[in-house]
Amino acid sequence: MHDVDGVNAGYARLLLDEYLDNPESVPPEWRALFESGEAEVVRGLPGIARLLERAAANGGPNGHGNGEVAVAEAVRPSPAEADRELVGAVAAAMALVKAHRMHGHLAARLDPLGSEPLGDPALDPLRLEPRLTLELQRRIPASVLRVHVEGETLADALPRLRETYCGSMAYEIEHISEHEQRVWLRQAIESWRYRQPLSSDEQRRLYTRLCEVEGMERYLRRSFLGQKQFSLEGVDVTIPMLDEALELAAAGGAREVVIGMAHRGRLNVLAHTIGMPYEKILREFEGERMLDVVAADAEGGTGDVKYHLGAEGVRNTAAGKLGVTLTANPSHLEAVDPVVEGRTRAEQTQRSPGAGIHDPTVAMPILLHGDAAFAGQGVVAETLNLYALEGYSTGGTLHLITNNQVGFTTDPAEGRSTRHSSDLAKGFDTPIVHVNADDPEAAIAAVRLALAYRARFGHDVVVDLVGYRRFGHNEQDEAAYTQPLMVDQIAAHPTVRELYGARLVEQGVLTADEAEEIAAAAEASLREAHERLRATFGQDIPPKSREERVPRDGTREIETRVPAAQLRALTEELLRVPDGFRIHPKLAAQLERRRTALDQGGIDWGHAEALALGSLVLEGIPVRLTGQDTERGTFSHRHLVLHDVETGEQFAPIQELPNAQASFEVYNSPLSEYACVGFEYGYSTAAPEALVLWEAQFGDFANGAQIVIDQFISSGLAKWKQTSRLTLLLPHAYEGNGPEHSSARLERFLQLTAQENLRIANCTTSAQYFHLLRRQALDPSARPLVVMTPKGLLRHKDASSTLEDLAEGSFQAVLDARVSDKAAIRRLVFCSGKVYYDILGHEEAANAPDVAVARIEQLYPFPVETARELIETYPSLDEIVWAQEEPQNMGAWRTIRHRLEEAAAGISVRFVGRPWRASTAEGYPTAHLIEQDRIARAALT
Ligand SMILES: Cc1ncc(C[n+]2csc(CCOP(=O)(O)OP(=O)(O)O)c2C)c(N)n1
């Protein structure tokens, strides 16, 4: 094959191009040939030896600077026959090629509605210097231009270059920083390798699919007047593109594809991509007629609108069965993006001992975006930022922008500052393929190229499918109020099904009658499904229950103890590093104290946490812990990953436990909350057996992920029957650090609680934290857990525990006061979290023998029964006080007051804490101290 004699000139030129870009990329015998100066023996490569000499003189084959001119000069047969004009022309020709690659997209015919592209002067051969007239173009051999399109001269190649870069497809790839990727993409694009004509069978299938897509939308619109369906019409080819993507994913070894999308076209995706039977979708439309209106099902579920529901299906592909998941999502556009990534990552991860094994080939994520949302929603950027991160990569996401050139009533010019909806992706080194949605074959080619690129480089890729929206934003909306001109244009514009049908008739692939029959058959199958469904009306539907899920006390016994000997052994393992590994001396001393704490007490937070998580891994429960600076811990208390002070080498003892039965993943996250919490939520839903923890740097920052908290974590169970063990660790306590580093907004989480949807805790000892984490992993009933975690208490002696505390006991939702004579107590103070130590440590504590301070460690589900039983053990109470350091309109008070009063059974309950405040905490440390003192004093006196 590498015999150079008589070899095809095109192949040789291809190799030469590769050689010029990267000498290492061609087979050694070819490299030798190119470097021998004898290349002229290869037919079709005139002047190569000299060309190479010049290139080399310019800094090697990859030389920059004047390389292009030098190469141009090199095509001269000899100085004596110099043709000055030609030399300049070759340089201009190279600029022209470059302009097509870089700016061709500006002149591409991407809009099915025919708007005039912007164009760019650099693409005009007659505006270059020298002017590249046709005559001059004919004299420039295409081979020196390093283009991959066909043609002997520039005159032949230019139309093809235009067709490639400025036709119904366009590309943005030149911003990519990896040279190898650019070279690969240029070759792939210009050779049309992924744009080969479809076979007539493929063409028929594509047409049939377009008939099904359109048929479904039309049928639903006619049959259910005014019901929202968010029609896909105008970007119908989305469905055949997904078909192609699924085939290619399966061919590449994937067993699972996870899809995230918004409202637009979702019903079509459910039917045609997931494979949900038409009857089931039609039943949703018939909804009101079918149900004897229920408020909630027996499990407390209250459901969601039909265009938010998730679904799973199995596709038969040429490469075998492929699982396809459409992820449930809220209205909040793009919020599902990181959830899909996390889900996919979980599917790709084998949670075997060590750090787990990540194999990106087994699952692929696909995200469908609206053009307005892609440009406008910041979470898109946060999600794009994940693709190459070790802890987050999914081997590349296929992003498909279903670009209908309008967002509800907002025109692109009002919705973004950049030209294309996809422009954000350029900042992430991601190739962008634009394609006109009225050219279905090009759209298929776009997917082929995109997925070939993903398979090769494991990198995200964007396809911007430019179409239109045939009707209003939804079926109740009148688009002509706001886009009157566009509406008129669209009304006169044939559908893509009609256009493609006509094209196939013209090509002789179908007769006009056949084209009509296929379209009619597609609608008929909808009608038939509807008739079958209607035939079932009036039959008995089992009545739905109105029962509500009643929150349990949360005191269910879960065995969380770990024998002391095992905890000792585990501590030893967690302190073990390879021979010669040098831990920072200050840190070594800190870690060394963990050894002595086993005997002397003083097991601090970081130690207890490592023992909880390490013991879980030994028991076969995978753990994944992420967050900003989480490997070390914001407050330098964790140190799960150690760094050799001389080599920088990293070592995580918890990933090396000899008897581990499951993986321990730990990663520092990027500086994002929204995408990172979404990612972990997604991961946790797909890995129900794992304990997935996300830690906020300070609890306040979790509200950057508020949409994920509101729309997924707290309500996913009620909406979609989807829950998880996701655990949020949120540092929370008033320590004088100002309004932003005090509160994790406990009140917000408490306000979201109902129907046992969450668990919320604030522990005051490291043993409580130990048992809480283990309980969260071991409880057969999975629920998200929100933990208000400490800062100052991380190393506070009173908050530390003994080996016995860990080896015995369990998590206690309520901790009683330590008093000898309960009958002497007239005031019982309840509090939660760090303020307990402020009250007990206050100088007035010694003067308050009739006051006892108890702790509520679990705030939801609120332990009413346990609190009541505790209160009953105090026979002489005059009053109960709820003391909190948060302002009265924040913290737990307003949500738990009625629970506490229920438990108090008639004894009055009084509030002590900061007054109503607009801001969480004081900005001045002195003001803070005064408030803390006042609160503790008020609780005691
Ligand atoms: C975060 C968020 N903000 C606002 C909305 C309200 N909304 C629903 S659809 C829509 C327009 C979306 O336009 P685009 O992303 O182009 O998708 P299209 O509907 O055109 O397919 C808006 C603003 C929303 N759903 N989510």
The ligand as a Tripos MOL2 file, in Angstrom:
@<TRIPOS>MOLECULE
LIG
   26    27     1     0     0
SMALL
NO_CHARGES

@<TRIPOS>ATOM
      1 C1        -35.3470   29.4270   32.6000 C.3       1 LIG1
      2 C2        -36.5730   29.7380   31.8020 C.ar      1 LIG1
      3 N1        -36.9110   31.0090   31.5640 N.ar      1 LIG1
      4 C3        -38.0140   31.2900   30.8400 C.ar      1 LIG1
      5 C4        -38.8080   30.3000   30.3500 C.ar      1 LIG1
      6 C5        -40.0730   30.6250   29.5500 C.3       1 LIG1
      7 N2        -39.9500   30.1580   28.1610 N.ar      1 LIG1
      8 C6        -40.4510   28.9950   27.7720 C.ar      1 LIG1
      9 S1        -40.1000   28.6430   26.1740 S.2       1 LIG1
     10 C7        -39.2730   30.0880   25.9740 C.ar      1 LIG1
     11 C8        -38.6400   30.4040   24.6540 C.3       1 LIG1
     12 C9        -37.6290   29.3640   24.2850 C.3       1 LIG1
     13 O1        -37.0570   29.6480   23.0550 O.3       1 LIG1
     14 P1        -36.0090   28.6590   22.4310 P.3       1 LIG1
     15 O2        -34.9760   28.3220   23.4140 O.co2     1 LIG1
     16 O3        -35.5350   29.2400   21.1600 O.co2     1 LIG1
     17 O4        -36.8550   27.3410   22.1580 O.3       1 LIG1
     18 P2        -38.1230   27.1750   21.2190 P.3       1 LIG1
     19 O5        -39.3410   27.2460   22.0860 O.co2     1 LIG1
     20 O6        -38.1040   28.2340   20.1980 O.co2     1 LIG1
     21 O7        -37.9650   25.8250   20.6320 O.co2     1 LIG1
     22 C10       -39.2880   30.8200   27.1550 C.ar      1 LIG1
     23 C11       -38.6910   32.1340   27.3020 C.3       1 LIG1
     24 C12       -38.4350   28.9950   30.6580 C.ar      1 LIG1
     25 N3        -39.1600   27.9630   30.2670 N.pl3     1 LIG1
     26 N4        -37.3060   28.7350   31.3450 N.ar      1 LIG1
@<TRIPOS>BOND
     1     1     2 1
     2     2     3 ar
     3     2    26 ar
     4     3     4 ar
     5     4     5 ar
     6     5     6 1
     7     5    24 ar
     8     6     7 1
     9     7     8 ar
    10     7    22 ar
    11     8     9 ar
    12     9    10 ar
    13    10    11 1
    14    10    22 ar
    15    11    12 1
    16    12    13 1
    17    13    14 1
    18    14    15 2
    19    14    16 1
    20    14    17 1
    21    17    18 1
    22    18    19 2
    23    18    20 1
    24    18    21 1
    25    22    23 1
    26    24    25 1
    27    24    26 ar
@<TRIPOS>SUBSTRUCTURE
     1 LIG1         1 GROUP 0 **** ****
